[in-house]
Amino acid sequence: MTEFEWPTATPIDLDTYPRREIYRHFLTFEIPVVTRTIQIDVTDLLAHAKSRKLRFSLTLGFVLTRGINHVPELRHRILHDELVSYDRIIPSVTILGPDKNIYFSKGVFSDCFADDYPSNLAIIDRAAQGREPNLGSDNQGQVFITNNPWNSFTSLTFPYARRVASIPVFGIGKMYQIGDRTMVPLAMQNHHGLTDGYHIGHFIDILNHHLADPSLIDRPFTSRFA
């Protein structure tokens, strides 16, 4: 099982940063984030998870976290007003406990599903019982993932806080059917100073590859997005 370890941040030199002017431009915005909602076809990934008795939310969470890690710009953060790049990004998941209160758990990511799945399963099960400490840190090497299985949506707005605005956020809605296909709404928020539509397109390309061929979760993955 993968041990928990905080990601490491390295400062980015603004003098050589290719997005320097765009980055500075969007820093002047009161709310510099962009939110989009797409409808994703999870039919094959759901069948794959069921056949292996895996929790679907954790399986999809791995795919989302892998996509974030494989797009360099989505590992960039604004930490204490300094632009940094993290060596990797871990999932930060919202959990509903038996008392109907929400708890937050910091997961692990090594890009190896066989290692990450059991580790994250144990972490979220402890969190659901209120036994996983909310690891306090200003480390922003995270992606926020929240599930809302009670309703579907075509648009979703997340709470905004400037301090953590550069951390991408995912919202996963209730499954629904279109013919024989199972669909899920997926909302994503990202900082426009760090990413444009191209980078989100790169992420969605990775996501779509895994939705079309769920066996990819068990193999090393290299993105060839152009």
Residue pairs with C-beta under 8 A, 6 or more apart in sequence:
1 115
1 118
1 119
1 122
2 108
2 109
2 110
2 112
2 115
2 116
2 119
3 108
3 119
4 106
4 108
4 119
4 123
4 135
5 108
6 90
6 137
6 139
6 141
7 86
7 87
7 88
7 89
7 90
7 139
7 141
7 142
8 86
8 87
8 141
9 77
9 79
9 84
9 85
9 86
9 87
9 139
9 140
9 141
10 84
10 85
10 86
10 87
11 82
11 83
11 84
12 76
12 83
12 84
12 85
14 20
14 23
14 83
17 23
17 83
19 73
19 193
19 194
22 193
22 196
23 83
23 193
23 194
24 193
25 193
26 32
26 191
26 192
26 193
27 193
29 192
31 160
32 165
32 191
32 192
32 193
33 160
33 165
33 189
33 190
33 191
33 192
34 189
34 190
34 191
34 192
35 155
35 156
35 157
35 158
35 187
35 188
35 189
36 187
36 188
36 200
37 153
37 154
37 155
37 156
37 185
37 186
37 187
37 188
38 185
38 186
38 188
38 204
39 154
39 183
39 184
39 185
39 186
40 183
40 184
40 185
40 186
40 207
40 208
40 211
41 181
41 182
41 183
41 211
42 56
42 60
42 175
42 182
42 183
42 184
42 211
43 180
43 181
43 182
44 211
44 212
44 213
44 214
45 56
45 59
45 60
45 63
45 210
45 211
45 214
46 56
46 175
46 182
47 214
48 54
48 59
48 214
48 215
48 217
49 55
49 56
49 59
49 214
50 56
54 117
55 121
57 147
57 172
58 117
58 120
58 121
58 124
59 117
59 214
59 217
60 172
60 184
61 91
61 93
61 107
61 120
61 145
62 91
62 109
62 113
62 116
62 117
62 120
62 217
63 207
63 210
63 211
63 217
64 91
64 143
64 145
64 170
64 207
65 89
65 90
65 91
65 107
65 109
65 143
65 145
66 109
66 111
66 206
66 210
66 217
66 221
67 74
67 203
67 204
67 206
67 207
67 210
68 74
68 75
68 89
68 143
68 168
68 203
69 75
69 88
69 89
69 109
69 111
70 206
70 221
70 223
71 195
71 199
71 202
71 203
71 206
71 223
72 85
73 194
73 195
73 199
74 89
74 143
74 168
74 190
74 194
74 195
74 199
74 203
75 85
75 86
75 87
75 88
75 89
75 141
76 83
76 84
76 85
76 86
76 166
76 194
76 195
77 83
77 84
77 85
77 86
77 140
77 141
77 166
77 167
77 194
78 84
78 140
78 165
78 166
78 191
78 193
78 194
79 138
79 140
80 138
84 140
86 140
86 141
87 141
88 109
88 111
88 141
89 109
89 141
89 142
89 143
90 106
90 107
90 108
90 109
90 141
90 142
90 143
91 106
91 107
91 109
91 120
91 142
91 143
91 145
92 104
92 105
92 106
92 107
92 142
92 143
92 144
92 145
93 104
93 105
93 107
93 120
93 124
93 127
93 145
93 146
94 102
94 103
94 104
94 144
94 145
94 146
94 147
95 102
95 103
95 104
95 105
95 124
95 127
95 128
96 102
96 103
96 128
97 103
97 127
97 128
97 129
97 130
98 128
98 129
99 130
103 127
103 128
103 130
103 132
103 134
104 127
104 134
105 123
105 124
105 126
105 127
105 132
105 134
106 123
106 134
106 135
106 142
107 116
107 119
107 120
107 123
107 124
108 116
108 119
108 120
108 123
109 116
110 116
111 220
111 221
113 217
113 218
114 218
123 132
124 132
126 132
140 164
140 166
140 167
142 167
143 167
143 168
143 169
143 170
144 167
144 168
144 169
144 170
145 169
145 170
145 172
146 169
146 170
146 171
146 172
147 172
148 171
148 172
148 173
148 174
149 172
149 173
149 174
149 175
150 174
151 173
151 174
152 173
152 174
152 175
152 176
152 184
152 185
153 173
153 185
153 187
154 185
155 187
156 171
156 173
156 185
156 187
158 169
158 171
158 187
158 189
165 191
166 191
166 193
166 194
168 188
168 189
168 190
168 191
169 187
169 188
169 189
170 186
170 187
170 188
171 185
171 186
171 187
171 188
172 184
172 185
172 186
172 187
173 184
173 185
173 186
173 187
174 184
174 185
175 182
175 183
175 184
176 182
176 183
176 184
177 183
188 200
188 203
190 199
190 200
201 225
202 223
202 225
205 223
205 225
206 221
206 223
206 225
209 216
209 221
210 216
210 217
210 221
